[in-house]
C-alpha cells in the first residue's frame, strides 16, 4: 500500500507520489496513516494544488 504519515509535509508527499509512480507519471493519491498505522484519510494531487495555491 502506498501511504504517507499524517505528519509528513507536502514536499515529502510529492516525493512519495513521484517515487511510487511509474515512468508514465506520478501516483495521484496516497493513503494517510497515523502513528498506529490506522488509515485517517487520503491526499490527492488536487489537495496539494489547493494547499500551495498562491
TAGI-V307872 format. One record per residue. N is the residue number from 1. RES is the residue in one letter. PSI is psi in whole degrees, -180 to 180 (NA if undefined). Layout:
# TAGI-V307872
n;res;psi
N;RES;PSI
N;RES;PSI
This chain:
# TAGI-V307872
n;res;psi
1;X;135
2;X;129
3;X;166
4;X;156
5;X;152
6;X;-20
7;X;7
8;X;144
9;X;174
10;X;-39
11;X;-43
12;X;-42
13;X;-46
14;X;-41
15;X;-42
16;X;-39
17;X;-41
18;X;-45
19;X;-43
20;X;-14
21;X;174
22;X;-175
23;X;-22
24;X;-13
25;X;-172
26;X;166
27;X;135
28;X;0
29;X;144
30;X;145
31;X;142
32;X;127
33;X;156
34;X;-175
35;X;-18
36;X;10
37;X;26
38;X;140
39;X;126
40;X;-4
41;X;-171
42;X;138
43;X;137
44;X;168
45;X;-32
46;X;-39
47;X;-41
48;X;-44
49;X;-43
50;X;-39
51;X;-31
52;X;6
53;X;132
54;X;NA
